[in-house]
Amino acid sequence: MNITRENIDALNAVVTIAIEKNDYNEKVEKVLTDYRKQANIPGFRKGHVPMGMVKKQYGKAILVDEVNKLIQENLNRYLTEEKLDLLGNPLPRAQEDLNWDAENFSFEFELGLAPEFDVTLKNKKAITQYNIVADDKTINDQIENIRKQYGKISPVTEANEDTEFTGVFKNEDNSIENTTTITLDKIKGKRNTDKFLKAKVGDVITLKTKSLFNNDHDLAGALKLSNELAEGLDTEVSFEITETNNREAAEINQEFFDKLFGKDVVTSEEELKARLKDDAAKQFAQQADQRLLNDVTEHLVENTKFDLPQTFLEKWMQTAGENPLTEEQAREEYAKSEKALRYQLIEGKLLKDNDIKVQFEDLKSHTTEMVKMQMAQFGQTNPSDEELEGIVARVLSNQDEARKLSEQLVSQKLLAFYKDNVNLKVKELNYEEFIKEVYS
């Protein structure tokens, strides 16, 4: 057997596997012999069927099977030994004139090669790192929202500016169907608010997503879309109203505190504000970190230039999924996934070049902290080590869950790496200002 490679260019290559009779003949003969021992053919005793008859009936199928096994084993070994960094999987070239009656065969496979490139982290223009502060206005607004959430609800037949509208947003083309409750202070423009004020339960109103909410963040929540999909979305949606309610805010008293945190955990408005400020700071830090990760990712994709074997990848995408794609569908799929593929390559290079790894002990510690936080939410603030270890072991025994947690940990490590190595400028603002700046 002989395996050779021809590099078409820096991103494409063709591997040729030449197979001779002595590469496969012994295996084929052994399988045929085993078939002969087991064959049940009328007119012959078991194990005494003429070999010529066995070969005629099964020979070609066995030959094809054994040759394909040889190809797969040796191609995989070759790619591993050559340490080729591939995109997608090798694609066999079709052979219309393949003659299985011949003794020697030749097979060709197209390869898509990963590009070589450098990643520059010291960007000239600094990327904004947001520091979201929980100021008095943010905390007071949060308290008012919680008071409304725990307040008394009264159905109304005629809506007013304080009415809450519960209903279902729908748009089939964009796979939107979400039940939500909205208030008019989130809606932008008199034309839109008038539609709500004139409507009643059972009515369906038609709205344009562009400039429907004061910011895209609220639009994303109402339609249950990612912020990226909601940003700049310009389409029509229907909203079927199922409830119209007015809400009387709950009083700030011990009963209110107990509903939020449990009996006597918080006993004053000052303690309430301190607790909410601490919780908000943690939540805001997560949102700011996620935004930074998104912005650095976008910057790296836009500013790290390299070519991809597009033609090969489109061809590979036609057969890579569960359902075959047409050429046009594959082109569309490539266009949708190109940015993600580029970042996957950039991330892989950063992890390799900077020795950023997730060790099992890291994963175990990360999972333990996650379990502790989840247990604390249900009032279990002091679990035993034995109990924790048992839960962590069960979580990590689930391969999908372990992979998801590992990806979270990689993101955390990359975020810390970016904070140390990317040119950043810190901008401090409150949550309302952050939402307006980032999502408007």
Kinemage of the C-alpha trace (Angstrom):
@kinemage 1
@onewidth
@group {chain A} dominant
@subgroup {mainchain}
@vectorlist {calphas} color= white
{ca met a 1} P 0.000 0.000 0.000
{ca asn a 2} L 1.235 3.470 -0.885
{ca ile a 3} L -0.173 6.776 0.460
{ca thr a 4} L 0.870 10.076 -1.099
{ca arg a 5} L -0.260 13.667 -0.659
{ca glu a 6} L -0.362 16.494 -3.162
{ca asn a 7} L -0.778 19.984 -1.719
{ca ile a 8} L -2.996 21.936 -4.112
{ca asp a 9} L -2.429 25.146 -2.137
{ca ala a 10} L -2.025 26.187 1.509
{ca leu a 11} L -5.608 25.178 2.325
{ca asn a 12} L -6.351 22.202 0.082
{ca ala a 13} L -4.680 18.852 -0.507
{ca val a 14} L -5.428 15.486 -2.116
{ca val a 15} L -4.377 12.189 -0.533
{ca thr a 16} L -4.066 9.163 -2.849
{ca ile a 17} L -4.207 5.630 -1.467
{ca ala a 18} L -2.897 2.926 -3.810
{ca ile a 19} L -3.914 -0.620 -2.805
{ca glu a 20} L -2.461 -3.791 -4.310
{ca lys a 21} L -3.779 -7.356 -4.195
{ca asn a 22} L -1.334 -8.475 -1.508
{ca asp a 23} L -2.695 -5.741 0.805
{ca tyr a 24} L -6.142 -7.282 1.031
{ca asn a 25} L -6.006 -10.790 -0.446
{ca glu a 26} L -5.138 -12.684 2.766
{ca lys a 27} L -8.000 -11.065 4.707
{ca val a 28} L -10.486 -11.653 1.904
{ca glu a 29} L -9.499 -15.326 1.638
{ca lys a 30} L -9.860 -15.774 5.415
{ca val a 31} L -13.346 -14.275 5.431
{ca leu a 32} L -14.351 -16.422 2.447
{ca thr a 33} L -13.076 -19.525 4.251
{ca asp a 34} L -15.148 -18.633 7.306
{ca tyr a 35} L -18.190 -18.101 5.087
{ca arg a 36} L -17.639 -21.505 3.461
{ca lys a 37} L -17.628 -23.186 6.883
{ca gln a 38} L -20.952 -21.628 7.833
{ca ala a 39} L -22.752 -21.470 4.476
{ca asn a 40} L -26.080 -23.318 4.152
{ca ile a 41} L -26.686 -23.902 0.447
{ca pro a 42} L -29.219 -26.511 -0.747
{ca gly a 43} L -27.537 -29.570 -2.210
{ca phe a 44} L -24.344 -29.276 -0.157
{ca arg a 45} L -23.415 -30.340 3.334
{ca lys a 46} L -22.493 -27.533 5.719
{ca gly a 47} L -18.790 -26.737 5.319
{ca his a 48} L -18.525 -28.558 1.968
{ca val a 49} L -19.759 -25.854 -0.415
{ca pro a 50} L -17.290 -25.393 -3.297
{ca met a 51} L -15.097 -22.319 -2.765
{ca gly a 52} L -15.809 -21.210 -6.336
{ca met a 53} L -19.518 -20.964 -5.516
{ca val a 54} L -18.817 -19.023 -2.284
{ca lys a 55} L -16.575 -16.602 -4.169
{ca lys a 56} L -19.182 -16.110 -6.874
{ca gln a 57} L -21.913 -15.377 -4.354
{ca tyr a 58} L -20.019 -13.388 -1.702
{ca gly a 59} L -16.578 -12.562 -3.125
{ca lys a 60} L -17.162 -9.049 -4.438
{ca ala a 61} L -19.075 -7.847 -1.362
{ca ile a 62} L -16.314 -9.152 0.919
{ca leu a 63} L -13.637 -7.562 -1.266
{ca val a 64} L -15.370 -4.167 -1.140
{ca asp a 65} L -15.802 -4.406 2.621
{ca glu a 66} L -12.178 -5.363 3.311
{ca val a 67} L -10.799 -2.685 0.974
{ca asn a 68} L -12.945 -0.036 2.652
{ca lys a 69} L -11.664 -1.157 6.071
{ca leu a 70} L -8.086 -0.887 4.821
{ca ile a 71} L -8.725 2.592 3.462
{ca gln a 72} L -10.251 3.871 6.701
{ca glu a 73} L -7.598 2.376 8.974
{ca asn a 74} L -4.658 3.558 6.917
{ca leu a 75} L -6.062 6.989 6.085
{ca asn a 76} L -6.686 7.701 9.788
{ca arg a 77} L -3.201 6.454 10.687
{ca tyr a 78} L -1.620 8.585 7.961
{ca leu a 79} L -3.436 11.758 9.022
{ca thr a 80} L -2.420 11.186 12.653
{ca glu a 81} L 1.228 10.488 11.823
{ca glu a 82} L 1.452 13.501 9.516
{ca lys a 83} L -0.150 15.679 12.226
{ca leu a 84} L -2.357 17.417 9.712
{ca asp a 85} L -4.713 20.047 11.112
{ca leu a 86} L -7.913 19.427 9.153
{ca leu a 87} L -11.186 21.259 8.777
{ca gly a 88} L -14.110 18.883 8.315
{ca asn a 89} L -13.436 15.290 7.268
{ca pro a 90} L -11.673 13.877 4.192
{ca leu a 91} L -13.985 13.763 1.177
{ca pro a 92} L -13.656 10.771 -1.179
{ca arg a 93} L -13.505 11.679 -4.854
{ca ala a 94} L -16.125 9.864 -6.901
{ca gln a 95} L -14.847 7.263 -9.394
{ca glu a 96} L -17.275 6.420 -12.149
{ca asp a 97} L -14.897 3.899 -13.750
{ca leu a 98} L -13.974 1.955 -10.602
{ca asn a 99} L -13.509 -1.699 -11.589
{ca trp a 100} L -13.827 -4.098 -8.651
{ca asp a 101} L -12.740 -6.975 -10.906
{ca ala a 102} L -9.258 -5.460 -11.057
{ca glu a 103} L -6.515 -6.481 -8.626
{ca asn a 104} L -5.120 -3.021 -7.803
{ca phe a 105} L -7.092 0.065 -6.776
{ca ser a 106} L -6.470 3.755 -6.275
{ca phe a 107} L -8.609 6.117 -4.178
{ca glu a 108} L -8.374 9.884 -3.749
{ca phe a 109} L -9.515 12.029 -0.811
{ca glu a 110} L -9.804 15.804 -0.709
{ca leu a 111} L -8.588 17.520 2.464
{ca gly a 112} L -9.411 20.960 3.824
{ca leu a 113} L -6.432 22.283 5.807
{ca ala a 114} L -6.616 24.721 8.708
{ca pro a 115} L -4.905 28.042 7.903
{ca glu a 116} L -1.798 29.344 9.621
{ca phe a 117} L -2.206 32.799 11.176
{ca asp a 118} L -1.157 35.032 14.060
{ca val a 119} L -3.448 36.595 16.659
{ca thr a 120} L -2.678 40.174 17.719
{ca leu a 121} L -4.071 40.957 21.160
{ca lys a 122} L -2.628 44.435 21.709
{ca asn a 123} L -5.294 46.274 19.728
{ca lys a 124} L -4.735 49.977 18.998
{ca lys a 125} L -8.301 51.016 19.810
{ca ala a 126} L -9.198 50.007 23.357
{ca ile a 127} L -12.224 47.775 23.937
{ca thr a 128} L -14.646 48.979 26.588
{ca gln a 129} L -14.766 46.998 29.821
{ca tyr a 130} L -17.961 47.992 31.601
{ca asn a 131} L -18.150 48.370 35.358
{ca ile a 132} L -21.860 48.422 36.190
{ca val a 133} L -22.539 50.017 39.540
{ca ala a 134} L -25.667 49.402 41.577
{ca asp a 135} L -26.485 53.049 42.400
{ca asp a 136} L -29.389 54.292 44.542
{ca lys a 137} L -31.658 54.787 41.532
{ca thr a 138} L -31.070 51.222 40.303
{ca ile a 139} L -31.798 49.770 43.753
{ca asn a 140} L -34.894 51.943 44.273
{ca asp a 141} L -36.212 50.976 40.830
{ca gln a 142} L -35.604 47.324 41.657
{ca ile a 143} L -37.514 47.664 44.926
{ca glu a 144} L -40.450 49.234 43.077
{ca asn a 145} L -40.447 46.406 40.550
{ca ile a 146} L -40.382 43.802 43.330
{ca arg a 147} L -43.209 45.614 45.142
{ca lys a 148} L -45.284 45.423 41.966
{ca gln a 149} L -44.335 41.771 41.471
{ca tyr a 150} L -45.604 40.915 44.966
{ca gly a 151} L -48.479 43.378 44.881
{ca lys a 152} L -52.207 42.824 44.503
{ca ile a 153} L -53.431 42.206 40.930
{ca ser a 154} L -56.814 43.487 39.761
{ca pro a 155} L -58.229 42.698 36.284
{ca val a 156} L -59.383 45.748 34.282
{ca thr a 157} L -61.579 46.035 31.206
{ca glu a 158} L -60.283 49.446 30.160
{ca ala a 159} L -56.528 49.795 29.994
{ca asn a 160} L -54.568 52.811 31.234
{ca glu a 161} L -50.922 53.789 31.341
{ca asp a 162} L -50.325 51.648 34.460
{ca thr a 163} L -51.911 48.496 33.007
{ca glu a 164} L -49.927 45.299 32.569
{ca phe a 165} L -50.641 43.474 29.300
{ca thr a 166} L -50.158 39.706 29.242
{ca gly a 167} L -50.270 38.004 25.863
{ca val a 168} L -48.514 36.000 23.174
{ca phe a 169} L -46.072 37.440 20.640
{ca lys a 170} L -46.023 35.473 17.363
{ca asn a 171} L -44.161 35.496 14.072
{ca glu a 172} L -43.944 32.195 12.181
{ca asp a 173} L -41.158 33.244 9.805
{ca asn a 174} L -38.822 34.004 12.711
{ca ser a 175} L -40.080 31.118 14.912
{ca ile a 176} L -41.346 33.567 17.514
{ca glu a 177} L -44.022 32.443 19.969
{ca asn a 178} L -43.647 33.704 23.519
{ca thr a 179} L -46.043 34.487 26.323
{ca thr a 180} L -44.993 37.543 28.290
{ca thr a 181} L -46.230 40.466 30.376
{ca ile a 182} L -45.281 44.004 29.374
{ca thr a 183} L -45.888 47.502 30.714
{ca leu a 184} L -46.258 50.630 28.618
{ca asp a 185} L -43.200 52.335 30.122
{ca lys a 186} L -41.131 49.823 28.087
{ca ile a 187} L -42.957 50.612 24.810
{ca lys a 188} L -41.584 53.287 22.490
{ca gly a 189} L -43.739 55.864 20.696
{ca lys a 190} L -47.310 57.089 21.037
{ca arg a 191} L -48.500 55.115 18.002
{ca asn a 192} L -47.510 51.850 19.688
{ca thr a 193} L -48.841 52.733 23.144
{ca asp a 194} L -52.169 53.837 21.644
{ca lys a 195} L -52.632 50.387 20.118
{ca phe a 196} L -52.381 48.852 23.583
{ca leu a 197} L -54.591 51.459 25.273
{ca lys a 198} L -57.382 50.910 22.737
{ca ala a 199} L -57.226 47.098 22.979
{ca lys a 200} L -58.963 44.622 25.273
{ca val a 201} L -58.638 40.957 26.201
{ca gly a 202} L -58.957 38.762 23.097
{ca asp a 203} L -57.741 41.434 20.680
{ca val a 204} L -54.762 40.785 18.404
{ca ile a 205} L -52.665 43.819 17.565
{ca thr a 206} L -49.971 43.998 14.888
{ca leu a 207} L -46.684 45.682 15.748
{ca lys a 208} L -43.347 46.349 14.061
{ca thr a 209} L -40.369 45.168 16.080
{ca lys a 210} L -38.226 48.084 14.914
{ca ser a 211} L -38.556 50.846 17.546
{ca leu a 212} L -41.228 48.868 19.431
{ca phe a 213} L -39.334 48.867 22.749
{ca asn a 214} L -37.116 51.528 24.259
{ca asn a 215} L -34.143 49.177 23.783
{ca asp a 216} L -33.316 45.905 22.060
{ca his a 217} L -32.652 44.233 25.419
{ca asp a 218} L -36.351 44.534 26.342
{ca leu a 219} L -37.314 43.358 22.841
{ca ala a 220} L -35.104 40.272 23.277
{ca gly a 221} L -36.814 39.420 26.562
{ca ala a 222} L -40.338 39.930 25.209
{ca leu a 223} L -39.747 37.782 22.117
{ca lys a 224} L -37.443 35.294 23.886
{ca leu a 225} L -34.570 35.905 21.478
{ca ser a 226} L -30.863 36.371 22.048
{ca asn a 227} L -29.696 39.973 22.222
{ca glu a 228} L -27.787 39.405 18.974
{ca leu a 229} L -30.935 38.295 17.111
{ca ala a 230} L -33.052 41.068 18.600
{ca glu a 231} L -30.567 43.785 17.728
{ca gly a 232} L -31.869 45.566 14.635
{ca leu a 233} L -34.714 43.056 14.076
{ca asp a 234} L -37.186 44.596 11.641
{ca thr a 235} L -40.316 42.509 11.152
{ca glu a 236} L -43.991 42.368 12.079
{ca val a 237} L -45.275 40.480 15.104
{ca ser a 238} L -48.772 39.874 16.395
{ca phe a 239} L -49.635 40.224 20.080
{ca glu a 240} L -52.778 38.463 21.308
{ca ile a 241} L -53.885 39.949 24.620
{ca thr a 242} L -54.932 37.346 27.195
{ca glu a 243} L -54.985 39.496 30.359
{ca thr a 244} L -55.106 43.193 31.313
{ca asn a 245} L -54.338 43.906 34.955
{ca asn a 246} L -53.521 46.783 37.233
{ca arg a 247} L -51.246 46.118 40.145
{ca glu a 248} L -51.178 47.701 43.591
{ca ala a 249} L -47.621 47.689 44.955
{ca ala a 250} L -46.944 45.666 48.105
{ca glu a 251} L -46.169 47.533 51.304
{ca ile a 252} L -42.597 47.569 52.581
{ca asn a 253} L -42.922 45.729 55.870
{ca gln a 254} L -41.723 42.568 57.611
{ca glu a 255} L -44.207 40.405 55.694
{ca phe a 256} L -42.690 41.721 52.455
{ca phe a 257} L -39.125 41.007 53.662
{ca asp a 258} L -40.075 37.479 54.755
{ca lys a 259} L -41.623 36.683 51.361
{ca leu a 260} L -38.388 37.662 49.657
{ca phe a 261} L -35.746 36.127 51.914
{ca gly a 262} L -37.400 33.945 54.548
{ca lys a 263} L -38.482 34.746 58.084
{ca asp a 264} L -36.452 37.490 59.804
{ca val a 265} L -33.460 37.180 57.429
{ca val a 266} L -33.982 40.849 56.531
{ca thr a 267} L -35.659 43.137 59.087
{ca ser a 268} L -35.351 46.670 57.675
{ca glu a 269} L -35.408 48.657 54.448
{ca glu a 270} L -31.691 49.431 54.905
{ca glu a 271} L -30.893 45.710 55.116
{ca leu a 272} L -33.092 45.116 52.070
{ca lys a 273} L -31.162 47.690 50.031
{ca ala a 274} L -27.818 46.291 51.183
{ca arg a 275} L -28.873 42.752 50.191
{ca leu a 276} L -30.182 43.864 46.797
{ca lys a 277} L -27.054 45.929 46.154
{ca asp a 278} L -24.812 42.939 46.858
{ca asp a 279} L -26.886 40.613 44.651
{ca ala a 280} L -27.035 43.225 41.879
{ca ala a 281} L -23.261 43.735 41.937
{ca lys a 282} L -22.717 40.015 41.305
{ca gln a 283} L -25.327 39.903 38.544
{ca phe a 284} L -23.994 43.067 36.896
{ca ala a 285} L -20.445 41.708 36.983
{ca gln a 286} L -21.615 38.595 35.089
{ca gln a 287} L -23.400 40.718 32.469
{ca ala a 288} L -20.401 43.021 32.064
{ca asp a 289} L -18.060 40.032 31.713
{ca gln a 290} L -20.309 38.423 29.104
{ca arg a 291} L -20.413 41.672 27.155
{ca leu a 292} L -16.622 41.959 27.308
{ca leu a 293} L -16.242 38.376 26.107
{ca asn a 294} L -18.621 39.084 23.204
{ca asp a 295} L -16.828 42.316 22.270
{ca val a 296} L -13.357 40.752 22.367
{ca thr a 297} L -14.626 37.806 20.322
{ca glu a 298} L -16.078 40.184 17.719
{ca his a 299} L -12.849 42.181 17.643
{ca leu a 300} L -10.677 39.096 17.157
{ca val a 301} L -12.863 37.719 14.373
{ca glu a 302} L -12.923 41.064 12.561
{ca asn a 303} L -9.195 41.757 12.927
{ca thr a 304} L -7.578 38.328 12.568
{ca lys a 305} L -7.278 37.813 8.840
{ca phe a 306} L -6.911 34.400 7.228
{ca asp a 307} L -8.439 32.456 4.359
{ca leu a 308} L -10.538 29.304 4.671
{ca pro a 309} L -10.989 26.416 2.190
{ca gln a 310} L -14.507 27.645 1.427
{ca thr a 311} L -15.197 25.442 -1.608
{ca phe a 312} L -14.111 22.318 0.292
{ca leu a 313} L -16.140 23.228 3.384
{ca glu a 314} L -19.283 23.886 1.365
{ca lys a 315} L -18.871 20.515 -0.345
{ca trp a 316} L -18.266 18.829 3.032
{ca met a 317} L -21.359 20.477 4.528
{ca gln a 318} L -23.522 18.878 1.850
{ca thr a 319} L -23.023 15.440 3.442
{ca ala a 320} L -21.888 16.193 7.020
{ca gly a 321} L -25.319 16.507 8.640
{ca glu a 322} L -28.154 14.071 9.180
{ca asn a 323} L -29.890 15.288 6.006
{ca pro a 324} L -28.014 15.988 2.754
{ca leu a 325} L -27.908 19.612 1.573
{ca thr a 326} L -28.047 21.037 -1.928
{ca glu a 327} L -25.174 23.226 -3.143
{ca glu a 328} L -27.269 26.333 -2.474
{ca gln a 329} L -28.199 25.177 1.041
{ca ala a 330} L -24.552 24.386 1.784
{ca arg a 331} L -23.503 27.885 0.659
{ca glu a 332} L -26.113 29.405 2.980
{ca glu a 333} L -25.024 27.151 5.859
{ca tyr a 334} L -21.381 28.123 5.332
{ca ala a 335} L -22.266 31.827 5.333
{ca lys a 336} L -24.135 31.410 8.639
{ca ser a 337} L -21.385 29.401 10.333
{ca glu a 338} L -18.246 31.082 8.944
{ca lys a 339} L -17.844 33.589 11.799
{ca ala a 340} L -18.239 30.864 14.444
{ca leu a 341} L -15.691 28.679 12.633
{ca arg a 342} L -13.221 31.558 12.472
{ca tyr a 343} L -13.521 32.192 16.205
{ca gln a 344} L -13.223 28.467 16.932
{ca leu a 345} L -9.857 28.474 15.128
{ca ile a 346} L -8.730 31.677 16.879
{ca glu a 347} L -9.755 30.345 20.281
{ca gly a 348} L -7.984 27.051 19.645
{ca lys a 349} L -4.771 28.865 18.749
{ca leu a 350} L -4.963 31.108 21.828
{ca leu a 351} L -5.516 28.100 24.093
{ca lys a 352} L -2.613 26.205 22.540
{ca asp a 353} L -0.128 29.075 22.285
{ca asn a 354} L -0.786 30.272 25.844
{ca asp a 355} L -1.106 26.840 27.459
{ca ile a 356} L -4.632 27.546 28.703
{ca lys a 357} L -6.056 24.215 29.848
{ca val a 358} L -8.924 22.834 31.877
{ca gln a 359} L -7.608 20.217 34.292
{ca phe a 360} L -10.000 17.785 35.964
{ca glu a 361} L -9.375 19.387 39.368
{ca asp a 362} L -10.338 22.777 37.876
{ca leu a 363} L -13.533 21.280 36.496
{ca lys a 364} L -14.331 19.581 39.793
{ca ser a 365} L -13.824 22.830 41.757
{ca his a 366} L -15.933 24.790 39.270
{ca thr a 367} L -18.730 22.220 39.483
{ca thr a 368} L -18.572 22.206 43.279
{ca glu a 369} L -19.037 25.978 43.438
{ca met a 370} L -21.939 25.779 40.994
{ca val a 371} L -23.643 23.074 43.097
{ca lys a 372} L -23.114 25.116 46.287
{ca met a 373} L -24.766 28.152 44.692
{ca gln a 374} L -27.732 26.122 43.486
{ca met a 375} L -28.194 24.486 46.890
{ca ala a 376} L -28.013 27.880 48.614
{ca gln a 377} L -30.907 29.103 46.462
{ca phe a 378} L -33.029 26.384 48.055
{ca gly a 379} L -31.912 27.210 51.583
{ca gln a 380} L -29.192 24.528 51.871
{ca thr a 381} L -26.317 26.778 52.883
{ca asn a 382} L -24.106 24.251 54.682
{ca pro a 383} L -24.008 20.899 52.838
{ca ser a 384} L -21.558 18.250 54.026
{ca asp a 385} L -18.428 17.452 52.007
{ca glu a 386} L -19.715 13.927 51.411
{ca glu a 387} L -23.026 15.215 50.070
{ca leu a 388} L -21.274 17.717 47.798
{ca glu a 389} L -18.861 15.131 46.410
{ca gly a 390} L -21.732 12.780 45.600
{ca ile a 391} L -23.659 15.439 43.692
{ca val a 392} L -20.550 16.637 41.837
{ca ala a 393} L -19.698 13.064 40.833
{ca arg a 394} L -23.214 12.536 39.440
{ca val a 395} L -23.081 15.814 37.505
{ca leu a 396} L -19.705 15.059 35.942
{ca ser a 397} L -20.721 11.498 35.047
{ca asn a 398} L -23.115 13.061 32.521
{ca gln a 399} L -20.925 13.663 29.464
{ca asp a 400} L -23.098 16.443 28.034
{ca glu a 401} L -23.179 18.268 31.362
{ca ala a 402} L -19.435 17.808 31.871
{ca arg a 403} L -18.735 19.192 28.387
{ca lys a 404} L -20.985 22.203 29.029
{ca leu a 405} L -19.261 22.957 32.351
{ca ser a 406} L -15.850 22.535 30.736
{ca glu a 407} L -16.805 25.059 28.047
{ca gln a 408} L -17.922 27.500 30.760
{ca leu a 409} L -14.583 27.104 32.481
{ca val a 410} L -12.686 27.675 29.231
{ca ser a 411} L -14.669 30.894 28.741
{ca gln a 412} L -13.763 32.001 32.268
{ca lys a 413} L -10.073 31.307 31.699
{ca leu a 414} L -10.133 33.122 28.356
{ca leu a 415} L -11.908 36.079 29.931
{ca ala a 416} L -9.207 36.350 32.596
{ca phe a 417} L -6.560 36.060 29.863
{ca tyr a 418} L -8.226 38.828 27.823
{ca lys a 419} L -8.397 41.137 30.850
{ca asp a 420} L -4.626 40.743 31.278
{ca asn a 421} L -3.622 40.964 27.609
{ca val a 422} L -6.145 42.995 25.601
{ca asn a 423} L -6.072 46.792 25.489
{ca leu a 424} L -9.125 47.744 27.584
{ca lys a 425} L -10.650 50.966 28.872
{ca val a 426} L -12.898 50.788 31.950
{ca lys a 427} L -16.204 52.637 31.806
{ca glu a 428} L -18.331 52.952 34.928
{ca leu a 429} L -22.094 53.406 34.606
{ca asn a 430} L -25.342 52.280 36.185
{ca tyr a 431} L -27.475 49.463 34.843
{ca glu a 432} L -29.913 51.695 32.977
{ca glu a 433} L -27.053 53.505 31.266
{ca phe a 434} L -25.422 50.153 30.425
{ca ile a 435} L -28.595 48.821 28.794
{ca lys a 436} L -29.086 52.056 26.848
{ca glu a 437} L -25.493 52.124 25.594
{ca val a 438} L -25.121 48.445 24.766
{ca tyr a 439} L -28.548 47.448 23.472
{ca ser a 440} L -30.195 50.608 22.147
